[in-house]
Structures are given as structure tokens and as C-alpha cells.
Amino acid sequence: MIGGASLGRCLLLFGWLLLGGCSFDPAPPQLRIATNIWPGYEPIHLAQHLQQWPDDQVRLFEYPTAAEGLRALRNRSVDAIAITMDEVLLLRETGIPVSVVLVLDISAGGDVIVAAPSITSVTALRGKTVALEEGALASYVLSRALSLHNMTLDDVTLRRVGNDEKRLLFQQGEVDAVVTYEPLRTLLLRDQGHEIFSSRQIPDEIMDALVVHEAYLTRYPQRVREVIDGWFIAIEQLRQGDAAALRFIAERMRFSQSELAIAYRGLRLPDRQQNRQLLQQQKLIDAVEHLHRLMRDIGLLSAPFNGANLLVGDLL
């Protein structure tokens, strides 16, 4: 039998627990990650396919373009996104607090300008029409290609279109060249297009990263760490040439095995040790600051560079 004083203490303790007096932290909410179709992002889908985490803990949202994924992050419909570093800088300039937790890939030929057979070089684009998406990356690639040949965006006619429109415009001859990446690169080459520029000519300037919103990262770093661990398991399978893993990605991208091999030759996928070096050394900050300066020069950014909390390597 419980006395009145004891009952009172029990009720007081129960009320204290209800009010959050203990340090119990509820299970992390599902980590929602936005991606779009790109060979450098495919290992995260492979990791999910390999069941590196339960479906109720991590959910991948695949959008047709990066712009739609960025919109979802701004609206907080997702907590993280796989994007290019230039898009990271654009997010931060608009006040979205995100940090890079993983370098997914470094473009070494994966971002290209594909032109009609009659266009034999970048300089031949003068006065021609170039199709490109809204957003930073396409503008950056085209601007850098033109600048290497003493040209500017004013020397070409820009046609801003959705990614799904580019191929039809190219097939119909309504544009002379397309700024693009896989899988559209391979499709345009099938349409008799040819490369006149690629990111091989601007080494280490274009990279993709997994970025996480500060609100999620500060509260649930362990869930983010689990995704990173799954990522490295997936890319190790690719490094070993695992047939099932390569077949899974090829089927997702609707590529032949040979086309997939060519696509991955245009990318570097840093392993865990390389990621540690990238995220914990000043060299990457310097490279991103250089990218920021180039983007300011072509009018894509206006604010001064701010590297605070940009790179988070602790989860590696």
C-alpha cells in the first residue's frame, strides 16, 4: 500500500518525466535525401538497394532535376541533398544553413558541351544557340569553356530549357549545342552529337557533395554517419567491379555496361581516406573559395565568401 507522501512523490516524478526532465532523446526522424539522376549519385541508391539502412530510417527522393531538389530543401521537404559545390554556395548565399559532410565525386569529363557535327570547337559557338538549364552549374561550365577561348556568354545565344527538352531541341536542330551531363550526354552522342568541351579541361573545379541542413545535422549526426558508412560500402563494390552492383546502376540509368564504364571514367569517387583529406584540409576550402570568386566574376554570386561550417569532416 502506497502512503500519501509516496504517492505524491510518484506523481511528481511522473510529471517531471512528461515535461522532459530526463535526458531521453527520441529516435532520430527519417533522414530524407534528395537526388537526381547522375552516375556520381548512384552509389547512394546502390547502398539502399544493398539494405545498408532500414527504409524507415532513410528515404531517398529522386527529382528530375537538381533545381527541384533544391526547392524541396528550401521548403524543408527534405533534410539533405546531393548537389554540385557551386549549388552549395548558392544555397548558403540565400541563407540556407547547410554543410558538406561527404564529397561524392569529382568531375573529370562528366560535365560537357555536346555540339552538332557542324560545330567543331568552342570558338565555333560564336553567334550560335546553346541550350542549358536554369541554375549555376550549366552557366558555370559554359562560362568557363568560353573564357578559355577569350569569349563570354554575350558571344552566344542562351536558350534556358528544362533538362527533358534539351534532346528534342537538339534533334530538331533548334539549338547548336547543349551543356549537359550523364545520362543525357550519352543520349546526345547517340544522336550524332560530339563533345567540344568537358570538365577534364577545368580539373577539380566541379565536384558533387552530400550536404545536410544544419537543423538535422546538429541533432542527429549518427543517422548521417550511417548513410556515409553505407555510401563507402557501395563505392567499394563498384571499385571491385561487382557485376550485380554495376548491373543495378546500368539498369537504373538505362545504360549498357560499356556506356556505364565510359560514364564512370569521367568521374573520380573519393574513398573514405581521400574524403578525410578533402574535408579536413585547407586545400579544399581554397578550391571552393576560388570557385566562389569565379562565380562572383560571372555574376552568379554577390556576397563575400564565408567558409564557416562549410565542411564537416567529423563524421568520417
C-alpha positions in Angstrom: 0.0 0.0 0.0 1.4 3.4 -1.0 1.2 6.2 1.5 0.1 9.7 0.6 3.6 11.1 0.7 5.0 8.3 -1.5 2.1 8.6 -3.9 2.8 12.4 -4.2 6.4 11.7 -5.0 5.5 9.2 -7.6 3.1 11.6 -9.3 5.7 14.4 -9.1 8.3 12.1 -10.8 5.8 11.1 -13.4 5.0 14.7 -14.2 8.7 15.6 -14.4 9.2 12.8 -16.9 6.3 14.0 -19.0 7.8 17.5 -19.0 11.1 16.2 -20.4 13.1 16.3 -17.1 15.1 13.2 -18.1 17.7 13.3 -20.9 16.0 10.6 -23.0 16.3 11.6 -26.7 13.7 10.1 -29.1 14.8 8.1 -32.1 16.0 10.3 -34.9 13.4 11.1 -37.5 13.8 9.7 -41.0 16.6 11.3 -42.9 15.2 12.5 -46.2 17.7 12.9 -49.0 17.1 14.5 -52.5 19.0 13.2 -55.5 18.6 13.4 -59.3 19.9 11.0 -62.0 23.7 11.3 -62.2 26.3 8.5 -62.1 28.0 10.1 -59.1 24.9 9.9 -57.0 24.1 6.3 -57.9 26.1 4.7 -55.1 23.6 6.1 -52.6 20.8 4.2 -54.4 23.0 1.1 -54.5 23.6 1.4 -50.8 19.8 1.5 -50.3 19.4 -1.5 -52.6 22.0 -3.3 -50.5 19.9 -2.5 -47.4 22.6 -0.6 -45.7 19.9 1.1 -43.6 16.2 0.4 -42.9 13.7 2.1 -45.1 12.1 3.8 -42.1 15.4 5.5 -41.2 16.5 6.9 -44.6 14.4 7.8 -47.6 15.7 8.8 -51.0 13.7 11.3 -53.1 14.7 11.3 -56.8 13.8 14.5 -58.6 14.0 15.1 -62.4 16.5 18.0 -61.9 18.7 19.4 -59.2 16.6 22.6 -59.2 13.5 20.7 -57.9 15.6 19.0 -55.2 17.0 22.4 -54.1 13.4 23.7 -53.9 12.5 20.7 -51.7 15.4 21.5 -49.4 14.5 25.2 -49.1 10.9 24.1 -48.2 12.3 21.6 -45.7 10.6 18.8 -47.5 14.0 17.0 -47.4 16.9 17.3 -44.9 19.8 16.6 -47.3 20.7 16.7 -50.9 23.3 15.6 -53.4 24.4 18.6 -55.4 27.4 20.3 -57.0 29.6 22.6 -55.0 28.5 25.7 -56.9 24.9 24.9 -55.8 26.1 24.6 -52.2 27.5 28.1 -52.4 24.2 29.4 -53.9 22.2 27.7 -51.1 24.4 29.3 -48.4 24.3 32.7 -50.1 20.4 32.6 -49.8 20.7 31.9 -46.1 20.1 28.1 -46.1 22.4 26.7 -43.4 23.9 23.6 -45.0 27.2 21.8 -44.5 29.2 19.4 -46.7 29.6 16.0 -45.0 30.8 14.0 -47.9 32.5 14.6 -51.3 30.6 12.2 -53.6 32.5 12.7 -56.9 34.9 15.0 -58.7 34.0 15.6 -62.4 36.8 14.7 -64.7 34.9 14.7 -68.0 31.4 14.1 -66.8 30.2 17.6 -67.5 30.3 18.5 -71.2 29.2 20.6 -74.1 27.9 18.5 -76.9 27.5 20.2 -80.3 26.1 19.4 -83.7 28.5 17.9 -86.2 29.0 21.3 -87.9 30.3 22.9 -84.7 33.9 21.8 -84.5 35.2 23.8 -81.5 34.1 26.1 -78.7 35.1 29.1 -80.8 32.7 27.9 -83.5 29.9 28.6 -81.0 30.2 32.4 -81.6 26.7 33.6 -82.6 25.2 30.1 -82.1 22.4 28.9 -79.8 23.3 26.9 -76.8 20.7 25.1 -74.6 21.3 24.9 -70.9 19.3 24.5 -67.7 18.5 27.3 -65.2 20.9 27.2 -62.4 24.5 27.6 -61.6 26.3 24.6 -63.0 25.4 24.9 -66.6 26.1 28.6 -66.6 29.4 27.9 -64.9 30.5 25.2 -67.4 29.6 27.3 -70.4 31.3 30.4 -69.0 34.5 28.6 -68.2 34.6 27.0 -71.7 34.1 30.3 -73.4 36.6 32.1 -71.1 39.3 29.7 -72.1 38.8 30.9 -75.6 38.6 34.6 -74.8 34.8 34.6 -75.2 31.9 35.4 -72.9 28.2 34.5 -72.6 27.4 37.5 -74.7 29.0 35.8 -77.6 26.3 33.1 -77.8 22.5 32.9 -77.6 21.3 31.2 -74.5 18.2 29.1 -74.5 17.2 28.2 -71.0 15.2 25.0 -71.0 14.3 22.0 -68.8 16.6 19.0 -68.9 13.9 16.9 -70.6 13.6 19.4 -73.5 17.3 19.6 -74.5 17.4 16.4 -76.5 14.3 17.2 -78.6 15.6 20.7 -79.4 19.0 19.2 -80.4 17.4 16.5 -82.6 15.2 19.1 -84.3 18.2 21.4 -85.0 16.8 24.3 -82.9 19.9 24.5 -80.9 23.5 24.1 -82.0 24.9 22.8 -78.7 23.9 21.6 -75.3 25.5 22.0 -71.9 24.8 18.7 -70.2 25.9 15.6 -68.2 25.0 12.0 -67.9 22.7 10.4 -68.8 21.8 13.0 -71.5 25.4 13.2 -72.6 25.3 9.6 -73.8 21.9 10.1 -75.5 23.1 13.1 -77.4 26.2 11.2 -78.6 23.8 8.6 -79.9 22.1 11.5 -81.8 25.4 12.2 -83.7 26.5 14.9 -81.3 30.1 15.2 -80.3 31.9 16.7 -77.4 33.7 20.1 -77.8 34.4 20.7 -74.2 34.5 18.7 -70.9 35.3 19.2 -67.3 38.7 17.5 -68.0 39.8 20.9 -69.1 38.9 22.5 -65.8 40.2 19.9 -63.3 39.0 19.9 -59.7 36.6 22.8 -60.3 33.4 20.8 -60.4 32.5 18.3 -57.6 29.4 16.9 -56.1 28.7 16.7 -52.4 26.2 15.4 -49.9 25.0 18.4 -47.9 22.8 18.3 -44.8 20.7 21.0 -43.3 22.2 22.3 -40.0 18.9 21.7 -38.1 19.2 17.9 -38.8 22.9 17.6 -38.7 23.4 19.1 -35.2 20.7 16.9 -33.6 21.1 13.6 -35.4 24.8 13.2 -36.6 24.7 9.4 -36.0 22.0 8.9 -38.7 24.0 10.9 -41.2 27.1 8.8 -40.3 25.2 5.7 -41.1 24.4 7.0 -44.6 28.1 7.8 -45.1 29.2 4.3 -44.0 26.7 2.8 -46.4 28.0 5.0 -49.2 31.6 3.7 -48.8 30.4 0.1 -48.8 28.6 0.8 -52.1 31.5 2.5 -53.8 33.8 -0.3 -52.7 31.6 -2.7 -54.6 32.0 -0.5 -57.7 35.7 -0.4 -57.3 35.9 -4.2 -57.2 33.8 -4.4 -60.3 30.9 -6.2 -58.7 28.8 -7.4 -61.6 25.4 -7.2 -59.7 26.2 -3.6 -58.5 27.1 -2.4 -61.9 24.1 -4.1 -63.5 21.8 -2.4 -60.9 23.2 1.0 -61.8 23.2 0.4 -65.5 19.5 -0.6 -65.4 18.6 2.4 -63.3 20.3 4.7 -65.8 19.2 2.7 -68.9 22.8 2.4 -70.0 24.7 -0.5 -71.5 27.6 -1.8 -69.4 30.0 -0.1 -71.8 28.2 3.2 -71.6 28.3 3.0 -67.8 32.0 2.3 -67.9 32.6 5.4 -70.0 30.4 7.5 -67.7 32.4 6.5 -64.7 35.7 7.2 -66.5 34.6 10.9 -66.3 34.3 10.8 -62.5 36.5 10.2 -59.5 34.8 8.8 -56.4 36.9 9.7 -53.4 37.2 6.9 -50.8 37.0 7.4 -47.0 40.6 8.4 -46.6 40.5 10.8 -49.6 37.3 12.3 -48.2 39.1 12.9 -44.8 41.9 14.7 -46.6 39.5 16.7 -48.7 37.2 17.8 -45.8 39.9 18.4 -43.2 42.5 20.2 -45.2 42.7 23.9 -46.2 43.2 22.8 -49.8 39.5 22.2 -50.5 38.5 25.4 -48.7 40.9 27.2 -51.0 39.5 25.5 -54.1 35.9 26.3 -53.1 36.9 29.9 -52.4 38.4 30.0 -55.9 35.1 28.6 -57.3 33.2 31.3 -55.3 35.5 34.0 -56.8 34.8 32.7 -60.4 31.1 32.6 -59.7 31.2 36.2 -58.5 33.1 37.2 -61.6 30.4 35.9 -63.8 27.6 37.3 -61.7 26.3 34.1 -60.1 27.1 35.2 -56.5 27.4 38.6 -54.8 28.2 38.1 -51.1 31.7 37.6 -49.9 33.0 34.1 -49.3 32.1 32.5 -45.9 33.7 29.2 -45.2 32.4 28.8 -41.6 30.9 25.4 -41.1 31.0 24.7 -44.8 33.0 21.4 -44.5 32.2 18.9 -41.7 34.7 16.0 -41.7 34.0 14.7 -38.2 31.5 12.0 -39.4 34.3 10.3 -41.4 
